[in-house]
Amino acid sequence: MPEENLFSRTFNSFVHAHYGWYIVAIGAAMQLTTNFVSQAFAVLVVVIRDNFGWSLTAIVLAYSLRSVIGAVLAPSAGVLGDRYGARKVMFIGGGFFVGGLLLLSTITA
């Protein structure tokens, strides 16, 4: 049964990989998810326009501002992570994210 031994060795070497590879895999999954959301926005623009009656200019301007603000604040997140620890910064950032989503759910017009 050499196939079982080969599979067993391959699986065990994958499971016991260096923890850095797990971080790389999680980062890749996050980047993939972010890219899907960014690409799906083009489809959602029409739905947002129809539901809220906003102009395309206003919708795309808001999305562009979100991107620019994220790009400007990204380096400061790294500095804060170095100073106070990544766990605290991610926890606080996650809180802001959840708070933003809760506020987003209250939009009516």
HUHUUR-V190560 format. One record per pair of residues at least 24 apart in sequence whose ideal C-beta (glycine too) atoms are under 8 Angstrom apart, sorted by sequence separation. I is the first residue (numbers start at 1). J is the second residue. D is the distance in whole Angstrom. If there is no record, write none. Layout:
i = {I	I}
j = {J	J}
d = {D	D}
//
This chain:
i = {52	53	52}
j = {107	109	109}
d = {7	7	6}
//
